[in-house]
Amino acid sequence: MSAQSSPQEFKLFPEPGTLPALQLSSTPLPVRYLIACAMTGIATVVGVGLDSTVTIPNLSLVFVVPVLIAAVAFGLGPSLASAVLGALAYNFFLTEPRFTLRVDDPANIWAIGLLFIVGVIASAVASTARRRADDAALAMRQAALTRSYGQNLVAADGPEAIFSRTADALEALFEVPVVLMSMQQDAVELTLRRGGVEPSPIDIEAARSSLTTGKVALADVYPFDGSRFDFWPVMGSAGSRAVIGLAFDPQERPTQPGTLVELVASLMALALDRQHLRESDRG
């Protein structure tokens, strides 16, 4: 039996506006670099305008502002790009001879070099702070999702409801295609998926292996080289047997997804055991 996405009966995740750090992290990489370069362009216009009207020492510090903003908002790569572009812009527009990258005054060479060094250090410090803020926001989001998932399981009645709530929670936690399978011996009794990736026959074999061994079966690893999903076994004490499959992008795989997935698997196993006991009492 196979099921597609169904309407969620419970709210599974916080409002997007409560997670600004994660929203910025999800901005496409080319857009991050483009915005960082645009901010450096604005700083260049401001610097040229100030230089033509008033005499300001250390005008090069204007170019540090977009570096800091890019580091906090978009990470280390865009901020370093802003630092390099800012040093070149300062050299081209604000040092003699103007409108050339050639530098005649040794003092200007030091000024350009110091601007670049300050930009690199500032971007490293700010991006580290931003990464820690992202990690904290992600941990809060995962905790809220896991708590909501546990509450939803209390109201779940029947294996289909348990599978549906678990798939919703996993999809919200990892934002990747999800497949859940209930297996008894060699038969797949229930399949529910999110994300539109259909498990292949080799994925089914990898899921069986995960249940048999009680270990995680990683995607595209021998002897299941063509598998798309990572599988975690869900084995309850009352004989409930299921597997959780997540199709991670190899380029964006979380460092340690197993801890969170195993927590979800434990809650799912408890819910399935409770359902099994209910059915036994009814019988």
Stockholm file with secondary structure:
# STOCKHOLM 1.0

chainA/1-283         MSAQSSPQEFKLFPEPGTLPALQLSSTPLPVRYLIACAMTGIATVVGVGLDSTVTIPNLSLVFVVPVLIAAVAFGLGPSLASAVLGALAYNFFLTEPRFTLRVDDPANIWAIGLLFIVGVIASAVASTARRRADDAALAMRQAALTRSYGQNLVAADGPEAIFSRTADALEALFEVPVVLMSMQQDAVELTLRRGGVEPSPIDIEAARSSLTTGKVALADVYPFDGSRFDFWPVMGSAGSRAVIGLAFDPQERPTQPGTLVELVASLMALALDRQHLRESDRG
#=GR chainA/1-283 SS CEECCCCCSSCCSCCGGGCHHHHHHTSCHHHHHHHHHHHHHHHHHHHHHHHHHSCCTTGGGGGHHHHHHHHHHHCHHHHHHHHHHHHHHHHHHHSSSTTSSCCCCHHHHHHHHHHHHHHHHHHHHHHHHHHHHHHHHHHHHHHHHHHHHHHHHHHCCSHHHHHHHHHHHHHHHHCSCEEEEEEETTEEEEEEEESSCCCCHHHHHHHHHHHHHTSCBCTTBTTBTTCCCEEEEEECTTSCEEEEEECCCTTSCCSCCHHHHHHHHHHHHHHHHHHHHHHHHHC
#=GC SS_cons         CEECCCCCSSCCSCCGGGCHHHHHHTSCHHHHHHHHHHHHHHHHHHHHHHHHHSCCTTGGGGGHHHHHHHHHHHCHHHHHHHHHHHHHHHHHHHSSSTTSSCCCCHHHHHHHHHHHHHHHHHHHHHHHHHHHHHHHHHHHHHHHHHHHHHHHHHHCCSHHHHHHHHHHHHHHHHCSCEEEEEEETTEEEEEEEESSCCCCHHHHHHHHHHHHHTSCBCTTBTTBTTCCCEEEEEECTTSCEEEEEECCCTTSCCSCCHHHHHHHHHHHHHHHHHHHHHHHHHC
//
